[in-house]
């Protein structure tokens, strides 16, 4: 019961699709979960077997005990010894059964919990290595629910459904064999009803699954609507749009209600249907049995069991029928249990499929074999370490010389974003990009750190093709302040230190001073130890940018990329941090993207981009003298957005 | 709390009441059927004991018919009950969602600030689902299980009251075990849920900041964090589930113990060594009742536990339902806004009553109808707060704000907000076409009206260039247009309201200076009577205003025209210089 509640904050996913290749997924899931726990799993099967056996044996002792209590010509006196023996055996069997079920549940719990922990860790580790393209094409909500909803269905499958299935299957098999031994005829009768039952269950089950998937779709739509509208709730208020919002919500809510009703009704019906069909089956078997017994058609009833015991006749048959009827109840039990797990299986497989899809996504490549070293070439200096085929290494000083040659790039094959871009940045130079949204400014910076790979042309870094550099090391040499500032849960200090993990407290505070963040941090309740939560929701956009700048300052990278780094800082504050920014850029190669032309004016070179092409380049004075696009922008004669 | 929630049952009261009743019907059959079975078995056993036993065929046929009838009736009840419970629980959830959403629509800005967006979404979706499950469980089980329990006890008493005593004893022991386990397990679950939240936030954070993570090559650090989070979840899940896996065998051992006691005692009763009225076939019946009684106890315990686990969800839902709007309605609302004049009299404002720091203090100024007013100030100086008071998005802590000569508190809310349009700083477009989004301003606007508003907002040109023009789909949150285009669409949308006052809260920040000027020109030309209030970072945006208010730390540092302020106001001058001087170096 607690399981159903286990994702208090997991969103529902939009599509309620069922698994495409359920058997393949199941196989993979099982091997994923159990390959680590082969021995444990063997014990689980053993204990399940013991427990199922105990139930069956316990039940088997009922009949002889009852018979012993009834005085018949064959059983003239009640032998209390037999009864007590039976009861003691039953007690032992039950205790053994209870202990085995405890054992397998315990082991299975550890397997399930261990597996889902491993699964979450591996998914996350894998996710860190996925290319940005993955994050561009999957919504956060969908990815989040892999970790919550989908993993949770997995837990239910592993810890409950699978042992249940094993146990049910064993009981089913066991009882089935017993039934055949007792009476072949009656077993055929049971099988007939069984087929009808399966048919009914399947039809209700698939109906339920169909509506369930509809329900998920409706839920997804409603969630989407609530998400979008709540995000814009203030706009709704300002425009007095409340009534309209209510109406639209009502429509979606009604749809969900309808689908939910159908899905749940079908799921709820499943239990009573299979249960009561079981009763009808019981009656049918009893009727057939009675007729055969009364009419004396005992040959039909005669079975291996009775012949082996040398028993025949009405009395023996009647006794056998009693046992058989008890079996028929037992035969139906596992069917009902499996029925109840039906939805769990469908959901878990769909979830597993989504998880595997993510895990199977091609990861980002590691890049080349050139690494970055500190102090190896020369004390206190950074250098690239390039391995030669003969096992020796070349050291190339890290300077920050970046060159683009005829670079062509598009996020997809069909749509080219950058057409034939060539540019260079000498160490210590400040290069600015100016242009409308979609002109390709941010794209250029995304290519330097290999967030995306170019289609043709080349980008070199200190003369090395960036593809020959190990990706991690390449990125370590680039400091970035992005347009959308993101902070992490943790203290202010930890967030600044994110730039360089071994930075001392002094270095971090110093960076904060330079970024002009020190003055507001001072006023925070715990100063540098103030916790930042929810992506810095307690800070203003401007303050967050200042922290991001401090973070970049700490990183001490030879190359800096500032993508609209000061866009949310008002001009007066920007003026205040100018000194700090100058200090930050000193001796570094800097790429600046800025909306405010005042920010880029003192660059060594300004590139004006339009539709993926550099249409003008030069420093401020040259561009003004050119009286081209830049001049128009600068004088406000042209729109930038 | 439960009372608040149950108010939402409404039209689903009937199925909610009928469902348990029907369930009782099914439960009754659950008791009847085994009872009938014992008769059938009894006949067979007599036959097996004595082959010459004369079977009363009519009696047997009667048993069969009774059993078939019972099974069919149980089937009927089960199906109807299932449908009813689905109808009742889904309907209840439906109403809860509707009530929550409708109440959210009455929220003021202050209310909205109380809840984060993501928490509102969770409350409407996941929390409602949890409550729905608990409710469904209640109406299906909470009546059925005790009745099954009592009926089984009664039936047992009919056979032998001593046996009933054993059952009651077993039930008490079982109840105690379940209760103690639950008592121990719930705190673990609560901790586990918290750890679960942590895990979610690690993933969430990593997803949103993936570029930062990759840029700084901090993947390993993130993986470290995740490992810690999953470890914690693992630890507490195991703690909780250990108790649960311990509970189950305990429960079954109690069940079996009861059965064995019944058998030992029963056998002796059959023999007559112990006084009691039990026959051999009664023992089998008792067996079945034992199962039913004990599973009834389990059911109830589980149910109660389920409810207590969904308590958190219930509380969160109630918070939304009970939140009352912070803006009381006037008793005799005014339905007309005379003109666009605005007056602030000794206005103080703080976002929270408790907060000791005022965001705005002692503001006094008047704006005449049709004037253009600029507001300048550093981030956090209170610009947005000031303008929010005009359409009464918040109430002042002290002093009055008047629009058209009437205190904003006396207006009908819709009237006021329709006449005071506001282009928010964090503006949002919604999924749908350009035209649909613009019609937020005026549902009945003709295409011509849309065009005119777009022209004023300098948006006409780019809208025409969009594939499909006004029918272009903007995508969720308006992702398909650029920042500047989005802002201009928002301006056009606000203009369509034909307001008396229009407020631009830094809403041309992504528009270049030239277009910015064009928009202002258009407004001056087409809407001379509208009072225009412009919050801006750029001095250029407010330079030619009739009046400029300079805010500093919630107080007015100066009011006047550009040239006046240049002379008298140091802050204004500083801002001006930071933007202009740079251009002349």
Interface residues (C-beta under 8 A of the other chain):
Chain A: X1 X2 X4 X5 X6 X7 X8 X9 X10 X11 X12 X58 X62 X65 X66 X67 X69 X70 X71 X72 X73 X75 X78 X80 X83 X84 X87 X90 X91 X94 X95 X97 X98 X99 X101 X102 X105 X106 X109 X110 X113 X114 X117 X120 X121 X124 X125 X127 X128 X129 X132 X135 X140 X143 X144 X147 X148 X159 X219 X222 X223 X224 X226 X227 X228 X229 X230 X231 X232 X233 X234 X235 X236 X237 X238 X239 X240 X241 X242 X243 X244 X245 X246 X249 X250 X253 X254 X256 X257 X260 X261 X262 X263 X264 X265 X267 X268 X269 X271 X272 X273 X275 X276 X277 X279 X280 X282 X283 X286 X287 X290 X293 X294 X313 X314 X315 X316 X317 X318 X319 X321 X322 X325 X436 X437 X438 X449 X451 X472 X475 X476 X478 X480 X482 X486 X487 X488 X489 X498 X499 X501 X534 X535 X537 X540 X542 X555 X568 X569 X570 X571 X572 X573 X574 X575 X595 X598 X601 X633 X636 X637 X638 X639 X640 X641
Chain B: X26 X33 X37 X40 X41 X44 X45 X47 X48 X49 X50 X51 X55 X57 X60 X64 X67 X68 X70 X71 X72 X74 X75 X77 X78 X79 X81 X82 X83 X85 X86 X87 X89 X90 X91 X93 X94 X97 X98 X101 X102 X104 X105 X106 X107 X108 X109 X112 X116 X117 X120 X121 X122 X124 X125 X126 X127 X129 X130 X133 X136 X140 X185 X189 X192 X193 X196 X197 X199 X200 X201 X202 X203 X204 X205 X206 X207 X208 X209 X210 X211 X212 X213 X214 X215 X216 X217 X218 X219 X221 X222 X223 X226 X227 X230 X231 X233 X234 X237 X238 X240 X241 X242 X244 X245 X246 X248 X249 X252 X253 X256 X259 X260 X263 X264 X267 X270 X271 X280 X281 X283 X284 X287 X302 X305 X306 X309 X310 X312 X313 X378 X379 X380 X391 X393 X413 X414 X417 X418 X421 X422 X424 X426 X427 X428 X430 X431 X440 X441 X443 X476 X477 X482 X483 X484 X485 X493 X497 X510 X511 X512 X513 X514 X515 X517 X537 X574 X575 X578 X579 X582 X583 X585
